[in-house]
Amino acid sequence: MKTIVALDKKYSKLDKKIYNSVVGIAIYQKNLKIFSTIGSGLLFKFKNDFYLVTNKHVVDNLNTFYVAFHDADFIDESRQIFVNLKDYSTFKRFYHKTSEVDICIFKISKYVFHNKSLDLIQIENFALTVQEMESLNFYETREVVVLGHPISVSSGYGLHPIVRTGSISQVSYMYSRNFKHKHFLIDAFAYPGNSGGPVIGIVEKIVDDKLVYENCIIGIVQSVVMYNNINTGLSSVIAFEHVLEAIQQLNN
């Protein structure tokens, strides 16, 4: 379930491995001759298998796209994967069986990562169910970190996740009522391209008289909350429990 992360001057409260596991979902725009990120995702292992999770709406109409790793420049092929969904031997696409749940899972052949240096996370060490979120007091005002690729970055800069901080703004209903589709709201700006990126809950602890941080993956960004065509600064998040459900549905 969780992991303890020592205070790091470079990444502070954020685990470097989580940061490096956030990928960009990109397409090549032939007319402009540039790559553009259209969404975000998280690469991880569950038990012995490799997966990519993003939103269904990000990839639903795509047959081909690029998965761009941390620090990709779209020139170095070792930092990206071209995905052709007609090749079932490499990427297999699955949706959560409940159509209202905006989650898409790709099961990935281990051979895809040959000669590619990645910091994949073992998801069992980080992911929380809704019940575990409640037991750890993930209520309103709890600090969160949002990662993703809301801005398309060309090859000159490298593709680094954009990190935003915020807090949970509405979640109590998810614990007190039997909601079939579990989601919650955070007070953190998201923009087109953030969809599919992870939301990290932060737990502060004192271990051996040192301040350390526990990183818990609690959700996947689903959408911006708009009002009269204005970004309210609130974002809707799908509880990560639905990702775990989708994997279970896939393997049953």
PERAGI-V340055 format. One record per pair of residues at least 4 apart in sequence whose C-alpha atoms are under 6 Angstrom apart, sorted by the first residue. I is the first residue (numbers start at 1). J is the second residue. D is the distance in Angstrom with one decimal. If there is no record, write none. Layout:
BEGIN
i=<I & I>
j=<J & J>
d=<D & D>
END
This chain:
BEGIN
i=<1 & 1 & 1 & 1 & 2 & 2 & 2 & 3 & 3 & 4 & 5 & 5 & 5 & 6 & 7 & 7 & 8 & 13 & 17 & 20 & 20 & 21 & 21 & 21 & 21 & 22 & 22 & 23 & 23 & 23 & 23 & 23 & 24 & 24 & 24 & 24 & 25 & 25 & 25 & 25 & 25 & 25 & 26 & 26 & 26 & 26 & 26 & 27 & 27 & 27 & 28 & 28 & 29 & 29 & 29 & 36 & 37 & 38 & 39 & 39 & 39 & 39 & 40 & 40 & 40 & 40 & 40 & 40 & 41 & 41 & 41 & 41 & 42 & 42 & 43 & 43 & 44 & 44 & 44 & 44 & 44 & 44 & 45 & 45 & 45 & 45 & 45 & 46 & 50 & 51 & 51 & 51 & 52 & 52 & 53 & 53 & 54 & 54 & 55 & 55 & 55 & 55 & 56 & 56 & 56 & 56 & 63 & 64 & 64 & 65 & 66 & 66 & 66 & 67 & 67 & 68 & 68 & 69 & 69 & 70 & 70 & 71 & 71 & 71 & 72 & 72 & 72 & 73 & 73 & 74 & 78 & 88 & 90 & 90 & 91 & 91 & 91 & 92 & 92 & 93 & 93 & 94 & 94 & 95 & 96 & 96 & 123 & 126 & 126 & 127 & 127 & 128 & 128 & 129 & 133 & 134 & 138 & 140 & 140 & 140 & 141 & 141 & 142 & 142 & 143 & 143 & 143 & 144 & 144 & 144 & 144 & 144 & 144 & 145 & 145 & 145 & 145 & 146 & 146 & 146 & 147 & 147 & 147 & 147 & 148 & 148 & 148 & 148 & 149 & 149 & 149 & 149 & 150 & 150 & 150 & 150 & 166 & 166 & 167 & 167 & 168 & 169 & 169 & 169 & 170 & 170 & 171 & 173 & 182 & 183 & 183 & 183 & 184 & 184 & 185 & 185 & 185 & 186 & 186 & 187 & 188 & 188 & 189 & 190 & 190 & 195 & 195 & 196 & 196 & 197 & 197 & 198 & 198 & 199 & 199 & 199 & 199 & 200 & 200 & 200 & 201 & 201 & 202 & 202 & 203 & 203 & 204 & 205 & 205 & 206 & 206 & 218 & 218 & 219 & 219 & 219 & 219 & 220 & 220 & 221 & 222 & 222 & 223 & 223 & 224 & 225 & 225 & 225 & 226 & 226 & 226>
j=<124 & 125 & 126 & 127 & 125 & 126 & 216 & 125 & 214 & 214 & 212 & 213 & 214 & 212 & 12 & 212 & 12 & 213 & 119 & 70 & 119 & 42 & 43 & 119 & 120 & 41 & 42 & 40 & 41 & 42 & 68 & 69 & 37 & 40 & 67 & 68 & 37 & 38 & 39 & 40 & 66 & 67 & 36 & 37 & 38 & 65 & 66 & 35 & 36 & 65 & 34 & 35 & 33 & 34 & 35 & 152 & 152 & 193 & 58 & 193 & 194 & 195 & 148 & 149 & 194 & 195 & 196 & 197 & 53 & 54 & 196 & 197 & 52 & 53 & 51 & 52 & 50 & 51 & 120 & 121 & 122 & 123 & 49 & 50 & 51 & 122 & 123 & 123 & 108 & 106 & 107 & 108 & 105 & 106 & 104 & 105 & 104 & 196 & 102 & 103 & 104 & 196 & 60 & 102 & 103 & 104 & 85 & 83 & 84 & 83 & 81 & 82 & 83 & 80 & 81 & 72 & 80 & 79 & 80 & 159 & 160 & 158 & 159 & 160 & 79 & 158 & 159 & 155 & 158 & 155 & 116 & 92 & 108 & 109 & 106 & 107 & 108 & 106 & 107 & 105 & 106 & 104 & 105 & 104 & 103 & 246 & 127 & 216 & 217 & 216 & 217 & 132 & 218 & 241 & 138 & 138 & 142 & 168 & 169 & 170 & 167 & 168 & 167 & 168 & 166 & 167 & 202 & 165 & 166 & 167 & 200 & 201 & 202 & 164 & 165 & 199 & 200 & 163 & 164 & 199 & 162 & 163 & 197 & 198 & 161 & 162 & 194 & 197 & 161 & 162 & 193 & 194 & 191 & 192 & 193 & 194 & 187 & 188 & 186 & 187 & 186 & 185 & 186 & 187 & 184 & 185 & 184 & 177 & 239 & 237 & 238 & 239 & 236 & 237 & 235 & 236 & 237 & 234 & 235 & 234 & 233 & 234 & 233 & 194 & 224 & 221 & 222 & 220 & 221 & 220 & 221 & 219 & 220 & 217 & 218 & 219 & 220 & 216 & 217 & 218 & 215 & 216 & 214 & 215 & 213 & 214 & 213 & 211 & 212 & 210 & 211 & 239 & 240 & 237 & 238 & 239 & 240 & 237 & 238 & 237 & 236 & 237 & 235 & 236 & 235 & 232 & 234 & 235 & 230 & 231 & 232>
d=<5.1 & 4.3 & 5.1 & 5.8 & 4.6 & 4.3 & 5.9 & 5.7 & 5.9 & 4.7 & 6.0 & 5.3 & 5.8 & 4.8 & 5.7 & 5.4 & 4.7 & 6.0 & 5.5 & 5.3 & 5.9 & 5.8 & 5.3 & 5.8 & 5.6 & 5.8 & 4.7 & 5.7 & 5.2 & 6.0 & 5.6 & 5.0 & 5.8 & 4.7 & 5.8 & 5.0 & 5.5 & 5.8 & 5.0 & 5.4 & 5.9 & 5.1 & 5.3 & 4.1 & 5.6 & 5.9 & 5.0 & 5.6 & 5.5 & 5.2 & 5.9 & 4.4 & 5.6 & 5.5 & 6.0 & 5.0 & 4.9 & 4.9 & 6.0 & 3.9 & 5.8 & 5.3 & 5.4 & 5.8 & 5.8 & 5.8 & 4.8 & 4.9 & 5.5 & 4.6 & 4.9 & 5.0 & 5.6 & 5.5 & 5.9 & 4.6 & 6.0 & 5.4 & 5.1 & 4.9 & 5.9 & 6.0 & 5.5 & 4.5 & 6.0 & 4.9 & 6.0 & 5.7 & 5.3 & 5.5 & 4.7 & 5.6 & 5.8 & 5.0 & 5.8 & 4.7 & 5.5 & 4.0 & 5.4 & 4.6 & 5.4 & 4.8 & 5.5 & 5.1 & 5.0 & 4.7 & 5.3 & 5.3 & 4.6 & 5.3 & 5.6 & 4.6 & 5.8 & 5.5 & 5.1 & 5.8 & 4.5 & 5.4 & 5.7 & 5.9 & 5.5 & 4.8 & 4.7 & 5.4 & 5.1 & 5.1 & 5.1 & 4.3 & 4.5 & 5.6 & 5.3 & 5.6 & 5.6 & 4.9 & 6.0 & 5.8 & 4.8 & 5.3 & 5.2 & 5.9 & 4.6 & 5.8 & 5.2 & 4.6 & 5.8 & 4.9 & 5.8 & 5.0 & 5.6 & 5.8 & 4.7 & 5.6 & 5.6 & 4.8 & 5.3 & 5.7 & 6.0 & 4.8 & 5.0 & 5.8 & 5.1 & 5.1 & 5.2 & 5.4 & 5.9 & 4.4 & 5.9 & 5.9 & 5.3 & 5.1 & 5.4 & 4.6 & 6.0 & 5.7 & 4.5 & 5.8 & 5.0 & 5.8 & 5.1 & 4.7 & 5.7 & 4.8 & 5.7 & 5.8 & 5.2 & 5.5 & 4.9 & 4.8 & 5.5 & 5.8 & 5.4 & 5.4 & 5.4 & 5.5 & 4.1 & 4.8 & 5.4 & 4.8 & 5.6 & 5.3 & 4.3 & 5.6 & 4.9 & 5.6 & 5.9 & 5.0 & 5.0 & 5.8 & 5.7 & 5.4 & 4.4 & 5.2 & 5.9 & 5.3 & 5.6 & 4.8 & 5.9 & 5.6 & 5.4 & 4.7 & 5.6 & 5.7 & 4.5 & 5.8 & 5.9 & 5.3 & 5.4 & 5.6 & 5.4 & 5.6 & 5.5 & 5.9 & 4.6 & 6.0 & 5.9 & 5.0 & 5.7 & 5.5 & 4.6 & 5.9 & 6.0 & 5.0 & 5.8 & 5.3 & 5.6 & 4.8 & 4.8 & 5.8 & 5.3 & 5.3 & 4.7 & 6.0 & 5.2 & 5.8 & 5.3 & 4.3 & 4.2 & 5.5 & 5.2 & 4.5 & 5.5 & 5.2 & 5.8 & 5.3 & 4.6 & 6.0 & 5.4 & 5.4 & 5.4 & 4.8 & 5.6>
END
